[in-house]
Amino acid sequence: MMVLIDIETTGTRASRDRIIEIAALKVIDGQVIDQWTSLINPGCYLRSTITQLTGIDDAMLQKAPGFSDIANSLFAWLEGGELIAHNARFDYSFLRNEFKRAGLDYRARMLCTLRLSRQLEPDQGRHNLAALLERHQISSPGLHRAAHDVKSLWALWQRWQSRLSSEQWQGLLDGQRRQRSLPAQLDPTVVKQIPNCPGVYLFYGHNRLPLYVGKSVNLRDRVMSHFQGDHQDDREMRLAQQVQYIEWEEAAGDLGAQLHEARLIKTLMPIMNRRLRKQRRLYAWYWPNGELHPRLINGEAISVADGANIFGLFRSTRDAKNTLRKIADESHLCRQVLGLEKGRGRCFAHQLGRCRGACCQQEPLKTHEKRAKQALAGQQLDHWPWPGRIAIHESHPKSRRPAYHLVSQWRYLGSVSNLNEADSLNTQNPPFDMDIYQLLNRFLRDPKRHRLEISELPDQR
C-alpha cells in the first residue's frame, strides 16, 4: 500500500514549526481507495509569507482541529503505508515530530519523488513540483495547497509509470528504496565511493556554496549519520535539504583530519560551521617580570617562547577584561593597580573591603604582583617543550601511508608525506591560532595514546 502525501506548514523547521494542512491518497494496486484532507490549527499565528504562499490564513484555521485531535485516527489511517512525497524527508520529519508531540512514535518507509525525478530526468535542471507539472503538461488548480499538490503528484506518478515497462518501473522503485536515507539532490554513485577511513568531508549547496566541513576517523559512517536522524535536528534537516555535492579527502589519522578540518573551515567559511571559524583577532594578557600590571596583546604578538608571561586566550578584549576583573574580585586584587580602572590612591573596592590595598601602600606591590600571577596561573599558556620544530608522524590505518605534521611553537606549519619535503614548507610561522593550539595540546599530552611519533627537526637554514 502506498500513501501519497503533501503537507503545508508554518515554516521549515520540523522541531519548532507546525503542520497547517495535510492531504493524502491511499493507493493499492494502482487505484486510489481512500483520501484524507484536513486543515490543522497550529496553535500560533501564521506569518504573512505563509499566507501569501498557500492562501491559508488564521481565520481558516481558527476552527480547525489541532494535530493532537486527529493524531490517533491519522496514525491508524497511515499505518502500514509506504509514504510517497515530493521531498519526502521534509514531510516525514514534520509528521514524525507532530506525532511525537502527541505521544505517538510514527515510523514509515518512504520514497521521494524528487529523487525519482532526478533519476528519470538527469539532464533537467529543475525538479520542483511546479516545473515537473509544466514539463509533463499536467494541469493543477493551484500549488501550495495540500489537496491540489497531492493529486498532481499522483497524476505525475502515473505519467512516469506509463512510460516504462512494469519491470523497469519496479526496478527503479527498488533502487530508490535502497537509497531512501540519502538527500534527493545527492548522486548515490558518488556517496558509495566514500571510504571507511579518516579524513575530512565537504558539503556544498547550490552553485558550490560551501555548507559544511567535517572530519571523522570513518568518513562514510560520519557522512551517512547526517542523514539518518535529521528529522530530530533542524540544523541537520537544513543541511540535508541544501546539500547537492560531497567531496572528501583522506587523512593518515585523526590528528591529520582535525588539522585539515580547522584549516578548511577558516579558509572556506562554510555557512553551517560555527566552531573553528576564522577569528579576526585573538588576545592574551602579557605580564613580563618587573611590570606592575599586564597588558593586552593580539595574536600576532604572542610568542610561546615567552609563555610563562602570557595568560589566557580570548576572542575579544571584552572577554579578556571581564576574565581579569572576575579573577581580581575573587582574589581581592586591586583593579586599579591591574590597569582595569583609572585613578590614584585608595580605590573604591578597598573602601568596601574587597581590595587588600596595593593602591594605597597597605599591600606591597611585589606581593600584589605575586598573588595576581598565582591567581592567573590557571590561564597560563603552556610552554612549548621542544627547542624548535617537530614532526608528528601518523600512519593511515589501511594503507600505512605516512603523514608528517610539522609544528613549531604550537603553530601548524603543514603536512608532508616525506620528511625530506619538510624544508619546502613556508618557513614563516603563521599567526597564533587558539583552535590549533588547543587541538595540538590535546594530542601532544599523550602521543602514544593517539599512536603518534614525535621527532625533533633541525633548524631551517
Secondary structure by P-SEA (a helix, b strand, c coil): cbbbbcccccccccccccccbbbbbbbcccccccbbbbbbcccccccaaaaaaccccccccccccccccaaaaaaaaaccccccccaaaaaaaaaaaaaaaaccbbbbbbbbaaaaaaaaccccccccaaaaaaaacccccccccaaaaaaaaaaaaaaaaaaccaaaaaaaaaaaaaaccccccccaaaaaacccccbbbbbbccccccccccccccaaaaaaaacccccccaaaaaaaacccbbbbbbcccaaaaaaaaaaaaaaaccccccccccccbbbbbbbcccccbbbbbcccccccccccccccccccaaaaaaaaaaaaaaacccccccccccccccccccccccccccccccccaaaaaaaaaaaaccccccccccccbbbbbbbcccccbbbbbbbccccccccccccccccccccccccccaaaaaaaaaaaccccccbbbbbbbcccc
